[in-house]
Amino acid sequence: MNLETRRRLRFFKMTGTGNDFILIDNRQRVIDADRCGEFVRSACRRKVSVGADGVILVENDPEVDFRWRFFNADGSEAEMCGNGARCAARFAYLTGIVEAPRMEFRTLAGIVRAELLDTKVKVRMPLPHGQRMDLAAETGGRRFTLDFINTGVPHAVCFMASEEDLDSLEVERWGRALRFHPEFLPAGTNADFVWVRDPHHIAVRTYERGVEGETLACGTGCIAAALTAATRERAESPVEVKVRSGETLTLHFLEAAEGADPGSRFREVQLEGEARVAYEADLWPETIGDGA
């Protein structure tokens, strides 16, 4: 941040099913979004600053209601975040950036359409792509069978045999190993571990790239889990997805016509869940550092 922006910075702290974010109205360019890595890392540090899984900057866009710039806690910019998208939509409505409960905004993954349903938000996500099934990956002496899909960001999905196996899994260990596996380089991947209870109920634990740890929820991971389960004919829309926080996200999806490209077999995907405001406050320069 330059000297002119070394002042208290207004923000919202919001949570989407356990994923927490710092949201800032950046229409006046108080933050240089192209050079804000240090600021993001400083603000997202838990115990010594606000603490969050990521930072969302809401900016002007000439064609849609607004655009966002989304940054992971490590300062890297990400194309998409399903939980963050819901929080961004409600933030824009609460702060008057948009006046109607239905809106469109631009992300690096494409245009997102959102509809507010009180504290819940339903977002129509960019269509997934790059789906690949039955990938063999060996790491740390353990062999995994994975399904891959890009739901705005890359996800590798591993199905577990039981709820007990999911609960006892060392997600930090195996998620990190898969995140950096050569199969997914150079970009790396998020890693999702999934148990299917029945066609309308699944549970997911996610190791998130950029956060570099297990998070309490991951919207794009829930989408990846539900869609790969549907591809395997183990899930049907709508799917309720239980995340690590204990909360639930709902996935609605439509499959493409028979014979469509298997890399884009879904023609509509919507993610629905809570987007809650924790508090509104000011960041002080002494806490967020020089940024830049």
matplotlib code that plots the C-alpha trace (Angstrom):
import matplotlib.pyplot as plt

x = [0.0, 1.3, 1.4, -2.0, -3.7, -1.9, -5.1, -7.8, -9.4, -13.0, -13.9, -16.4, -15.5, -17.8, -18.1, -19.5, -20.2, -16.9, -14.8, -13.9, -13.0, -12.1, -14.2, -13.3, -15.0, -12.2, -14.1, -11.9, -8.7, -7.6, -5.6, -3.4, -4.9, -1.9, 0.5, -1.3, 0.3, 1.9, -1.2, -3.3, -0.8, -0.6, -4.4, -5.0, -2.6, -4.6, -3.9, -1.9, -4.4, -8.0, -7.3, -9.1, -8.9, -8.8, -9.4, -12.0, -11.7, -14.9, -14.2, -16.1, -16.9, -18.3, -20.5, -21.8, -22.6, -19.1, -16.0, -14.0, -10.3, -10.0, -6.8, -5.9, -4.3, -0.8, -1.3, -1.9, -4.8, -7.4, -9.9, -12.9, -14.2, -17.7, -18.1, -16.4, -18.8, -21.8, -20.1, -19.2, -22.8, -24.3, -21.5, -22.3, -26.0, -25.5, -23.1, -25.3, -22.9, -25.9, -29.5, -31.3, -31.0, -30.1, -26.8, -23.9, -20.2, -17.0, -14.3, -11.2, -13.3, -16.1, -19.4, -21.2, -24.9, -26.1, -29.5, -29.9, -32.3, -32.1, -28.8, -28.5, -27.2, -27.5, -24.8, -24.8, -21.2, -19.1, -19.4, -16.8, -14.3, -11.3, -13.0, -10.8, -11.7, -9.8, -6.4, -3.8, -1.6, 1.0, 2.5, 4.0, 3.7, -0.1, -2.0, -5.0, -7.6, -8.7, -11.2, -10.2, -12.4, -11.9, -14.8, -13.2, -10.1, -8.6, -9.8, -8.7, -11.4, -10.9, -13.9, -13.7, -15.2, -17.0, -17.7, -15.3, -12.5, -13.3, -13.3, -10.0, -8.1, -5.0, -6.2, -3.3, -0.8, -2.4, -4.0, -0.6, 0.9, -1.8, -1.8, 1.9, 1.7, 3.4, 0.1, -1.2, 1.8, 2.6, -0.6, -1.2, -4.6, -7.0, -7.7, -11.2, -11.9, -15.6, -18.0, -21.3, -24.1, -26.8, -27.6, -28.6, -26.2, -22.4, -19.7, -16.5, -13.1, -10.9, -7.2, -7.1, -4.4, -3.3, -4.5, -2.2, -4.2, -7.6, -10.4, -13.8, -15.5, -14.7, -17.5, -15.7, -14.7, -18.3, -19.2, -16.3, -17.4, -21.0, -20.4, -17.8, -20.2, -23.0, -20.6, -20.2, -24.0, -23.8, -25.4, -28.5, -29.4, -30.0, -27.1, -26.7, -23.0, -21.8, -18.5, -16.0, -17.7, -20.7, -22.8, -24.4, -24.2, -26.8, -25.7, -28.2, -27.0, -28.2, -26.4, -25.7, -27.4, -26.3, -23.2, -21.8, -18.1, -17.2, -15.0, -18.1, -21.0, -22.8, -24.8, -25.8, -24.3, -25.7, -24.3, -26.6, -25.7, -25.3, -23.2, -23.0, -21.6, -19.3, -18.5, -17.7, -14.6, -11.4, -7.9, -5.1, -1.8, 0.1, -1.6, -1.7, 1.9, 3.0, 1.4, 2.2]
y = [0.0, 3.5, 6.3, 7.7, 4.4, 4.1, 4.7, 2.7, 0.4, -0.5, -4.2, -6.9, -10.2, -12.9, -16.7, -19.0, -22.4, -22.2, -20.5, -17.0, -14.0, -10.3, -8.3, -4.7, -2.3, -1.5, 0.6, 3.6, 1.5, 2.0, -1.2, -1.9, -5.3, -6.2, -5.7, -6.6, -10.0, -8.7, -7.0, -10.2, -12.3, -9.8, -9.4, -13.1, -14.1, -15.6, -14.4, -11.4, -9.8, -10.4, -13.9, -15.4, -18.0, -15.2, -11.6, -10.4, -7.0, -5.8, -3.5, -1.7, -3.5, -1.8, -4.8, -6.5, -5.3, -5.6, -7.7, -9.4, -10.1, -13.1, -13.8, -16.9, -16.4, -17.0, -14.0, -15.9, -14.9, -17.6, -17.9, -19.0, -19.7, -20.9, -19.9, -16.6, -15.9, -16.2, -13.8, -11.4, -11.2, -10.6, -8.0, -6.1, -6.0, -5.0, -2.2, -0.8, -1.7, -3.4, -2.6, -5.8, -9.2, -10.7, -9.8, -10.8, -10.3, -11.1, -13.6, -15.0, -18.2, -16.3, -14.6, -15.6, -15.1, -14.8, -14.5, -13.6, -15.6, -13.8, -14.9, -17.7, -17.1, -19.2, -18.7, -20.1, -21.1, -21.2, -24.5, -27.1, -28.5, -30.8, -33.8, -36.9, -40.1, -43.0, -41.4, -43.5, -41.5, -43.0, -40.9, -41.7, -45.4, -45.1, -45.5, -43.3, -43.6, -40.0, -38.2, -34.7, -31.8, -28.0, -26.2, -22.8, -24.1, -27.6, -30.4, -34.0, -36.2, -39.3, -41.4, -43.1, -46.4, -45.3, -42.3, -43.7, -43.7, -40.1, -38.9, -40.6, -39.6, -37.5, -34.8, -32.5, -35.2, -36.8, -33.6, -31.9, -34.9, -34.9, -31.1, -31.2, -34.6, -34.5, -35.5, -32.0, -29.8, -27.0, -25.5, -28.1, -29.0, -28.9, -32.4, -33.6, -36.7, -37.8, -40.2, -40.8, -41.7, -41.8, -40.1, -36.9, -36.7, -36.7, -35.5, -33.8, -32.8, -30.6, -29.6, -26.2, -25.0, -21.5, -21.9, -25.0, -26.8, -28.3, -25.8, -26.0, -25.8, -25.4, -24.5, -25.5, -28.7, -29.5, -29.0, -31.2, -33.9, -33.9, -33.8, -36.6, -38.6, -37.9, -38.9, -42.3, -42.5, -42.3, -38.9, -37.0, -33.3, -31.8, -33.0, -31.9, -31.7, -31.8, -30.0, -30.1, -27.2, -29.4, -27.1, -28.1, -26.7, -27.7, -28.4, -28.2, -29.3, -30.3, -32.7, -32.0, -34.0, -37.5, -37.6, -34.3, -33.8, -35.7, -32.8, -30.5, -32.9, -30.5, -27.6, -25.8, -25.8, -23.8, -23.7, -22.6, -21.9, -19.4, -16.3, -14.7, -11.4, -11.8, -8.1, -4.8, -3.0, -1.1, -2.5, -0.2, 0.3, -1.0, -4.4, -4.8, -3.6, -1.7, -4.1, -3.3]
z = [0.0, -0.7, 1.8, 0.7, 1.7, 5.1, 7.1, 8.7, 6.1, 6.5, 5.9, 6.6, 8.1, 6.7, 6.7, 4.2, 5.9, 7.8, 5.1, 6.4, 4.3, 4.6, 2.2, 1.0, -1.2, -3.6, -6.2, -5.3, -5.7, -2.1, -2.6, -5.6, -6.4, -8.7, -5.8, -2.7, -1.7, 1.4, 2.5, 2.0, 3.9, 6.8, 7.1, 6.9, 9.7, 12.6, 16.2, 15.1, 12.6, 11.5, 10.2, 7.2, 4.5, 1.9, 0.9, -1.6, -3.2, -4.9, -7.9, -10.7, -13.9, -17.0, -18.1, -15.0, -11.4, -10.2, -10.4, -7.7, -7.1, -4.9, -3.0, -0.9, 2.5, 1.1, -1.2, -4.4, -6.6, -7.4, -10.2, -8.1, -4.6, -4.2, -0.6, -1.3, -4.2, -1.9, 0.6, -2.1, -3.4, 0.1, 0.9, -2.4, -1.5, 2.1, 1.3, -1.6, -4.3, -5.9, -5.2, -6.3, -4.7, -8.1, -9.6, -11.9, -11.2, -13.0, -11.8, -13.4, -14.0, -15.7, -14.9, -11.7, -11.2, -7.6, -5.9, -2.2, -0.1, 3.2, 4.8, 2.2, -1.2, -4.4, -7.0, -10.5, -11.1, -14.2, -15.9, -14.8, -17.3, -17.7, -16.1, -15.9, -14.1, -12.5, -12.2, -10.4, -8.0, -5.6, -2.8, 0.5, 0.0, -0.6, -3.8, -4.6, -7.3, -8.1, -10.2, -11.5, -12.4, -12.6, -11.0, -11.4, -9.6, -9.9, -7.6, -7.2, -5.6, -3.6, -2.5, 0.9, 1.8, 5.0, 7.2, 9.7, 7.1, 6.2, 9.8, 10.7, 7.6, 8.0, 5.6, 6.2, 5.4, 2.3, 1.0, 0.9, -0.8, -3.5, -3.8, -5.0, -6.9, -10.3, -12.0, -11.2, -11.8, -12.4, -11.0, -8.3, -7.1, -4.2, -2.7, -1.6, 0.4, 0.0, 1.5, -0.2, 2.3, -0.4, -3.7, -2.0, 1.0, 0.9, 3.3, 2.2, 3.7, 1.7, 1.6, 0.0, -2.3, -1.3, 2.3, 2.5, 5.0, 5.6, 5.7, 7.4, 4.0, 0.3, -2.1, -5.3, -3.5, -2.7, -6.3, -7.4, -5.0, -6.0, -9.8, -9.8, -7.6, -10.2, -13.0, -11.2, -10.9, -7.1, -6.7, -8.0, -7.8, -5.4, -3.2, 0.4, 1.2, 4.8, 5.4, 8.2, 10.1, 10.4, 8.2, 4.9, 1.3, -1.3, -4.9, -7.8, -11.2, -14.7, -16.9, -20.5, -23.2, -23.9, -26.1, -24.9, -24.3, -21.1, -20.1, -19.9, -19.2, -16.9, -18.3, -15.1, -11.5, -8.6, -5.1, -2.2, 1.4, 4.2, 3.9, 7.3, 8.5, 11.5, 12.0, 10.3, 11.5, 10.5, 9.8, 11.2, 9.3, 12.3, 12.0, 8.2, 7.5, 4.4, 2.0, -1.7]

ax = plt.figure().add_subplot(projection="3d")
ax.plot(x, y, z, "-o")
ax.set_aspect("equal")
plt.show()
